[in-house]
Amino acid sequence: MESSPFHKQHQETAHPLYENLESALANLSIESEYDVAEYGVLGPPVPPRRNQIRASTPNGSLSSGSLRESGSSGGGGIPDIPVLATPVNDPSSSIVMSLSSMICHRCNEGFEPHEKIVKSHGETWHQQCFVCAQCFKPFPDGIFYEFEGRKYCEHDFHVLYAPSCGKCNEFIIGRVIKAMNKSWHPHCFCCEICNQCLSDSGFIKNANRALCHDCNAREKAAAIGKHICYKCHGIIDDKPLKWRNEPFHAYHFNCTTCSAELTSDARELKGDLYCLRCHDKMGIPICGACRRPIEERVVTALGKHFHVEHFVCAKCEKPFMGHKHFEKKGLAYCETHYHQLFGNLCYTCNKVIEGDVFTALEKAWCVNHFACSICNDKMNQKTKFYELDLKPVCKRCYEKLPSELRKRIQKLHKIPPKKQQMT
Amino acid sequence: MSGGKGGACNGCANLLDFNKTAKIRKVIDDAREKGSTEIDLKEKNIHRFEEIPGIFNMEWITGLSLAHNNLKTVPASISNLYNLEYLNMYNNHLEELPSTISTLPKLKILILAMNRLSVLPRGFGGFAVLEVLDLSYNNLNEASLPNNFWSMTTLRALYLSDNDFETIPSEVGNLTDIQILSFRENDVVSIPREIGSFGRLRELHLQGNRLTLIPPELGQLDLVTQRCIIRLENNPWIQPIADQLEVGVSHVIDFIRTDQYRYIYEKQLQQGTTAPPKTNDKSKKISRRTS
């Protein structure tokens, strides 16, 4: 008994009252021998939980109350399985005593010759006196509980002394876990996070919750923003080494090449871990954006290497992800922003210019759309044109302009309007 | 000049007239035959749309150029050509427009520069998708514009050079997509602060007006970087701006961004200086001619 898990738990968490109860039950004497065969039916030997008494009515003789204690020893264990006593009819167990020398344990009166006498614990009662100390009613099915010399029916015993479970609110008979200022059925006392039963493993109080050791460690680490080592389950105080998406203490690993104990700046390559020195010696390309080695797909552009997700438009910073990009002055742009920034939308059709581009007067045109802004005659890179409000005007149209306008145009340019040529 | 040639010239004129009609007919017939979508009738000495046979039945055409002709009016039936995306009537004698012109649902480019317009029809701003509007070299001012003129939010270029604007209405701020705005050689006395809110503006032509101050809000524009151009020459700028302009436009922009300029600007506004006189001589503009 002393070594049973319950007892251990009991010492940690038992309620003092319960301790008394236990000893009270332990002190119950064995009124008659117990039926060994019955244990076979009922399962493993367990300590007694209830007493049952059966009054019999032999004429003038004392009936034998049979009180059973089914405990394997006289110890204080409390069983989970109810044990019902059966009448024991073995005549040898009956004790015949002188009627006149007996008095009722309750009312101190004597007994009539043909009266039924209840005997229990070496004491005798009138049948009507052998009742629950709380409700004064006979014990249903003869089952009673004794505590501090008084006998109670099952119901009143529970009401008066049995603790109720903090989880299911039912009375607890048998092993009680006393924890978190409440009582629990052993199977009801579980980790509030993972629901694992805590009765035998013990628990840790965390923010007024009972948690198992693992959950508590996780909670504690999360609360201080730290990782739990996937290997040793300890808190990682400095930077974790991430490997296969799990955090570890770096010191659990050694460099694949030089066997040095690793630090958190170790690098993973094809599933193996290397110290930074060894890793850098292996000729891994370095990303031009984040300056870290590239272990997966490498994009090479602008004379540099990039992580796929780090090769982005200089304007909108979205990764190109394999879509075409436009380079300008050492920077890369997505199609939209290249054209938005560098004006390669056609002035005439306002669409992105496919193929060759005519640029002039801070504008751009599709090859087919480059034309005199007045007569719409097509022009090419050899056509000479004049400028009016930053629009191209062919020579023929320019000469058709009223002379007063031409004079003003010349005045605006301060110098005679020089003929412009396509670039 | 041609006085001495008498009767011969009459025949000549008839012949020319015949020649002209034949040329127009050829263009139209070719277009019908080939199903062309673009018709080029520039420099055909056309006085009236009626001289173009069946033009308003060619509803499939997307482009029509009538530059350098002598058209005085546009019939309301122009709206029959509902596929038009490009309409060019540069250098004609237009004095008025039908209000139906703005019902052309696909028109993107409308060139009405160098005409004799002094008024625009009611509802002119009703174009659905107009992107480029060139009204340069007419006789327009802020009073000529219909109420909905500034509601053409699809515009990316608006040319109003060589007109008679004295103010730029603050409603110009409605043109949120505008990239090119030209008020070259009007009589404009002030720039509305709203121009500072144009996010995509890349050309602003303000040469040859009566401007003295630039609203500090223009400093928000990214006009100094590549491909952004602001033209400020030939205005009676206050001395500090004129001094900066001598060095370069970018210096002007830097200057108007300073608190010092902000202070000058607010002070000048409070004083309410009188507008400088008009200096542009417009008497010789061909848009001033009357028929």
Interface residues (C-beta under 8 A of the other chain):
Chain A: F342 G343 T348 N350 E362 I374 C375 N376 D389 L390 C397 K400 L401 P402 E404 L405 R408 L412
Chain B: D40 K42 E43 G63 S65 A67 H68 Y86 N88 Y90 N91 K108 I109 I111 A113 M114 E131 S136 Y137 R156 Y159 S161 D162 I180 S182 R184 E185 R202 E203 H205 Q207 G208 Q226 R227 I229 E233 N234 K284 K285 I286
